[in-house]
């Protein structure tokens, strides 16, 4: 991971860019059908490579105790895939070769947040913000029947004293319906079993914190 930041304290300005590299994992996958272990081919470790990502964050002070903040994130999901040994061997025996992966994504993911905050007093700060996520082009599945979202939110920070504070927030999200016509992914073939009619969600959080 590498990070570079720049700040101008007198304007409450700070910006930072963070790069996280891809990480290679080697793990043993347990594959079975109806409770019976699959051993069609010699067991080998399943190689998984989590994607690299880049984050850009900033905030700056504005006149009259106002603040502008935002972030932009890119994750390189396009080459991510999971293909366990026995699953791959079954596809090979059916003449499908590398046409399908157990899990894969079709595009890189972008997400952004832009917000405006106002400090009403030394104790109270409120904010409103907008959010957008492009999704990763994944087909619909029972565990993930959406692909990205747009949203709006509001929040408040209250300081009981300089070291103890409370953060509360409320967000509305509208999810993007995923594309179900992606023949290069095996999971797409069973995506008709998954549907999400109500593509909306309300998210709220409350946090109490104390600095020592």
C-alpha positions, 0 to 999 in steps of 0.5 A: 500500500502506498499513500500520498497526502497534501494539506493546507491547515489554514484552509482546512484543506486535505487531500490524499491518494491511496493505492492498494496492490493486488494480493495473491492467495493460495487456498485449499478448497473443499468441494463436494456434491450432496455431502460426498467429496469430489476427487475427479482430479488431483487436489490442487490449491485454488489461486485467487487474486484480489484486485488492486484499488485506488482511492482519492479523498479530499475535504476543504473548508468553505466560508461561514463554517461550511465544509466540502468533502468527497471521495473517488474509488476505483477497484480493478475487478475485471480480472478477478475470478475463482475457479476451484480444481474439481469444478474446473475439471468438471467443465473440462470433461464437458468440453467447456474448458475455460468458458466459465468461472465459478465467480467472476466480474465483467468490469472495474468498479467505480464509486464516489461520494460528495458531501456538504457539511455545516458547523452550527456550533462547537458541538453540532455538525450536520451534513448531506451527501450523494453516493454512486456506485457503478457495480462490478458487472456481476450477474444476478445471484441469490446472494447479490441480486444488485449491481451498483447503486445511487443514493443520498444521505444525511448525518450529524455529529454532536460533541458532548465534550472535546473527547466524547461524541456521537455520530448518527446517519441515514441513507437512502439507496436505489440499487441498479438491476444487474444484467442477466445476459452474460453467457461467459459466466456460469452463475448467469445460467441460474440467475433466473432463480434470483430476482429483486423487485424492491430495489430500495433500502434505508440504511441508518447508523449510530456511533458513540465514541470516546478518545483517550 
